[in-house]
Amino acid sequence: MNARGFTTRMRGRGIGLRASVPPPPHHSLREWSPPAPPPGPHRRCGRSAARAPVARKPYGLTPQMRERGIGRRPVAAGFTLVEMLVALLIFGLLSAAGVGVMAYAADNQGVAGRRMDRLGEFQRARAVLKADLLQAAPRRIRQRNGQPSRNAFTGATDGSPALRNGASPMLALVRRGWDNPDAEPRPSLQYVEYRLVEGRLERSVGAALDGAATGRPQRLLDGVHSARIAYHTRGRWNPGWSGGAEALPDAVRLELELDGLGRIEQLFLLPGQVR
């Protein structure tokens, strides 16, 4: 039997060998025995043989390995108690500063809003007064008893009670340009009065030009603490108006001390005296 045939026959019996077994030195198979397997792990007959225990060296670190950090356990990164307290302190300071800034901005916004409302109220009152004085007409009215008034334009004297308690008109005049959208049988002239009553600037108009009482006053401005007035005529300013049947001042200077706005001086132009 040759070596190839012997190897094939051994595999057919289920005997696994790592290498081909050389032919027996004798022709009789009864006297032949396979060589002993080499030391170490090997497989025989499809089963794993028990491995021999291997001696291991004890684990150790050299000084060089310790210097390089080999073998050390990783340290978990985190914050200490002192760092957390410092962070909370900084956060608290920033939060307090932010709240203060927001409160300051809100207060300023409220103050600015109230001041703008007050300024708008003053501008509306000034626009009405300016329109009336700019369209003043040198025309006298008739009183309820039928007698004509003495002056075409009436103005209070500076420092008089008319500028404090409203006992008499601060300004009284006839103005042009009274709108008539319904085409009623009436003139385009209108009688207008201005009074200072308990710190309020009020405007009232007459239902008719002659012999009619004024209607319910219109409140133009609140918070008037004091008022001063002057009239420009004949090239100079005068604290009072001399009057005249067909005379008008060239300009009126009105100084008001208002709540929230302070002292404001205004100058109003009039059409002037009719020549």
C-alpha positions in Angstrom: 0.0 0.0 0.0 1.4 3.4 -1.0 1.3 6.6 1.1 -1.6 8.1 -0.9 -3.8 5.1 -0.5 -3.1 4.9 3.2 -4.0 8.6 3.8 -7.2 8.3 1.9 -8.2 5.1 3.8 -7.5 6.8 7.2 -9.7 9.8 6.3 -12.5 7.5 5.3 -12.5 6.0 8.8 -13.1 9.6 10.3 -9.6 10.0 11.6 -8.4 13.6 11.0 -4.7 14.2 10.7 -2.9 17.5 10.4 -0.4 16.1 7.9 -0.1 13.0 5.9 1.2 10.0 7.8 4.2 8.3 6.2 3.6 4.6 5.4 4.4 2.1 8.0 7.8 0.6 8.0 6.3 -2.8 8.0 3.8 -4.3 5.7 1.7 -5.5 8.7 -0.7 -2.8 10.0 -1.0 -4.6 13.3 2.6 -3.9 14.3 2.3 -0.1 13.3 1.2 2.7 15.6 0.8 6.3 14.7 3.4 8.8 16.0 2.6 10.8 19.1 1.0 14.2 18.4 3.2 17.2 18.8 2.8 19.2 22.1 0.4 22.1 22.1 -3.2 22.5 21.0 -4.3 20.2 18.2 -7.5 18.6 16.9 -8.0 14.9 16.8 -11.0 13.0 15.5 -12.9 16.3 15.2 -12.8 17.1 18.9 -10.9 19.8 20.8 -8.3 18.5 23.2 -7.8 20.1 26.6 -5.1 22.8 26.5 -2.3 22.7 29.0 -2.2 25.6 31.4 0.2 28.3 30.4 2.2 30.1 33.1 1.7 33.9 32.9 4.0 36.5 34.2 2.7 38.8 36.9 1.5 42.2 35.6 3.8 45.0 36.5 4.6 48.6 35.5 8.0 50.0 35.0 8.9 53.5 36.2 9.0 54.6 32.6 5.5 53.3 32.0 4.2 55.1 35.1 5.7 58.4 33.9 3.9 58.1 30.6 0.6 57.4 32.4 0.3 53.8 31.2 -1.9 51.7 33.4 -3.7 54.6 35.2 -7.4 54.6 35.5 -9.1 57.4 33.6 -10.3 60.2 35.8 -13.9 61.5 35.2 -14.0 65.2 34.2 -16.3 67.5 36.3 -16.7 70.6 38.5 -15.8 71.0 42.0 -18.1 72.5 44.7 -16.2 75.8 44.7 -16.5 76.1 40.9 -20.2 75.5 41.1 -20.7 78.1 43.8 -18.7 80.6 41.8 -20.7 79.9 38.7 -24.0 80.3 40.6 -22.8 83.6 42.1 -21.9 85.0 38.6 -25.3 83.8 37.3 -27.1 85.5 40.1 -25.2 88.8 39.6 -26.0 88.8 35.8 -29.6 88.0 36.5 -30.0 90.8 39.0 -28.4 93.2 36.6 -30.6 92.1 33.8 -33.8 92.5 35.9 -32.7 96.0 36.9 -32.0 97.0 33.3 -35.3 95.7 32.1 -37.2 97.5 34.9 -35.4 100.7 34.2 -36.2 100.4 30.5 -39.9 99.7 31.3 -40.1 102.7 33.6 -38.5 105.0 31.0 -40.9 103.7 28.3 -43.8 104.6 30.6 -42.5 108.0 31.4 -41.8 108.7 27.7 -45.3 107.5 26.7 -47.0 109.8 29.3 -44.8 112.7 28.2 -45.7 112.1 24.5 -49.4 112.0 25.4 -49.1 115.3 27.2 -47.2 116.9 24.4 -49.8 115.7 21.9 -52.5 117.3 24.0 -50.7 120.5 24.1 -50.1 120.5 20.3 -53.8 120.0 19.6 -54.8 122.9 21.9 -52.2 125.1 20.3 -53.4 124.2 16.8 -57.0 125.2 17.6 -55.9 128.5 19.2 -53.6 129.3 16.3 -56.3 128.7 13.7 -58.8 130.9 15.6 -56.3 133.8 16.0 -55.0 133.5 12.5 -58.6 134.0 11.1 -59.7 136.7 13.5 -62.0 139.3 11.9 -62.5 142.9 13.1 -66.2 142.6 13.7 -68.1 143.5 16.8 -71.0 141.4 18.1 -74.3 142.4 19.6 -75.0 141.4 23.2 -78.2 139.9 24.4 -79.7 143.3 25.1 -79.1 144.3 21.5 -76.3 146.6 22.2 -73.1 146.2 20.2 -70.0 145.3 22.1 -67.3 147.9 22.6 -64.3 146.0 21.1 -63.9 143.7 18.1 -61.2 141.9 20.0 -61.2 141.3 23.8 -58.0 140.4 25.6 -57.4 140.0 29.4 -54.7 142.1 31.0 -51.6 140.3 32.3 -52.1 139.5 36.0 -55.9 140.0 36.0 -58.4 137.6 37.6 -59.4 136.5 34.1 -56.1 134.5 33.9 -56.8 132.7 37.2 -60.5 132.0 37.9 -62.2 132.4 34.5 -64.6 135.1 35.7 -64.2 136.8 32.3 -62.8 135.6 29.0 -59.0 135.5 28.5 -59.6 136.0 24.8 -62.8 136.8 22.8 -63.0 137.3 19.1 -64.9 136.7 15.9 -63.3 134.3 13.5 -63.8 133.6 9.8 -64.0 130.2 8.1 -66.9 128.6 10.1 -67.7 125.5 8.1 -71.3 125.1 6.9 -71.6 121.6 5.3 -75.5 121.6 5.6 -75.8 125.0 3.9 -77.7 126.5 6.8 -78.8 130.2 6.6 -76.0 131.6 8.7 -72.8 133.5 8.1 -69.3 132.0 8.1 -68.3 134.1 11.0 -68.3 132.6 14.5 -67.9 134.0 18.0 -65.2 132.3 20.1 -64.1 132.6 23.7 -61.2 131.2 25.7 -61.2 130.9 29.5 -58.9 129.6 32.2 -61.1 127.7 34.7 -59.5 125.8 37.6 -56.3 125.0 35.7 -58.2 124.1 32.5 -58.0 126.0 29.2 -61.6 125.9 27.8 -63.0 127.0 24.4 -66.6 127.9 23.8 -68.5 129.2 20.8 -71.7 131.0 20.2 -74.7 129.3 18.5 -75.2 132.5 16.6 -73.1 135.5 15.9 -75.3 138.1 17.7 -77.4 137.9 20.8 -76.7 134.2 21.6 -75.1 132.7 24.6 -72.1 130.4 24.3 -72.6 126.7 24.4 -71.0 124.0 26.5 -67.2 124.6 26.7 -64.7 122.4 25.1 -61.8 121.3 27.3 -58.5 121.9 25.4 -55.8 121.5 28.0 -55.5 120.4 31.7 -52.8 121.1 34.2 -52.4 124.9 33.6 -50.7 126.4 36.7 -50.3 129.9 35.5 -50.6 132.1 32.4 -49.2 135.4 31.2 -50.3 137.3 28.1 -49.0 140.2 26.0 -50.2 142.0 22.8 -48.0 143.4 20.1 -49.4 146.7 18.6 -47.8 149.9 17.3 -44.4 148.3 17.2 -44.2 147.1 20.9 -45.4 144.6 23.4 -48.1 145.7 25.9 -49.4 143.8 28.9 -53.0 144.7 28.0 -55.1 145.3 25.0 -56.4 148.9 24.4 -59.3 147.7 22.3 -61.1 149.3 19.4 -64.2 148.8 17.3 -62.2 147.7 14.3 -58.8 147.0 15.8 -56.8 143.8 16.1 -53.4 143.3 17.6 -50.5 142.2 15.3 -49.6 139.3 17.5 -50.4 137.7 20.8 -47.8 136.2 23.2 -49.1 133.6 25.6 -47.0 132.0 28.2 -48.3 128.9 30.0 -46.8 126.9 32.8 -48.0 123.3 32.3 -47.9 120.2 34.4 -45.3 117.9 33.0 -44.0 120.3 30.4 -42.9 123.3 32.3 -43.1 126.9 31.1 -43.9 127.3 27.4 -44.0 130.5 25.5 -46.1 130.7 22.3 -46.4 133.4 19.7 -49.5 133.7 17.5 -49.9 136.0 14.5 -53.1 137.8 13.6 -54.3 139.4 10.4 -53.6 142.8 11.9 -55.5 146.1 11.9 -57.7 146.9 9.0 -56.6 150.2 7.4 
